[in-house]
Amino acid sequence: MNVLTKVQNWGNHHHPKWIDYFRILLGLVLIWKGIAFASNLQAFTNMMKDAMLGVAVSISLMAHIIIVLHIIGGILIAIGSQTRLFCALNLPILIVAVFFVNLRADIFRPYAEFWVSCIVLVGLVCFLIEGDGVLSIEHEKKVVV
């Protein structure tokens, strides 16, 4: 049995429920941020006004990809379906948000977005490794015959 299988088996037997509640909260935060991002597309519209056509199309495409990945990924992470896949898909977005977007802002002001982005980034890495957990729709009950 290789190391990855041993770690996965150990994680399945020693999985606390608070981690599942954190996964559900992480999914809800991603949904919330996706909706907030969609309602604030005016900033992207302003960026696209002075850009050339190719850059404007790229900005628009990236904005729509971020919205879709946050909302659909948040729903599926919250219910525990395809958790690792959508954590991996949302990971580059959060890396850019933490290190390139929110780091420039005043990170020590109250309610700074930097700290929310950092917590979500840590949660995505955690569930990329951990997986769904017990409170998920993909959790299989082992039936002993």
QUIFEN-V425133 format. One record per run of one state. SS is the DSSP state (H for helix, E for strand, L for the rest). FROM is the first residue (numbers start at 1). LEN is the number of residues. If there is no record, write none. Layout:
BEGIN
ss-><SS SS>
from-><FROM FROM>
len-><LEN LEN>
END
This chain:
BEGIN
ss-><L H L H L H L H L H L H L>
from-><1 3 14 17 40 42 50 53 80 83 102 113 131>
len-><2 11 3 23 2 8 3 27 3 19 11 18 15>
END
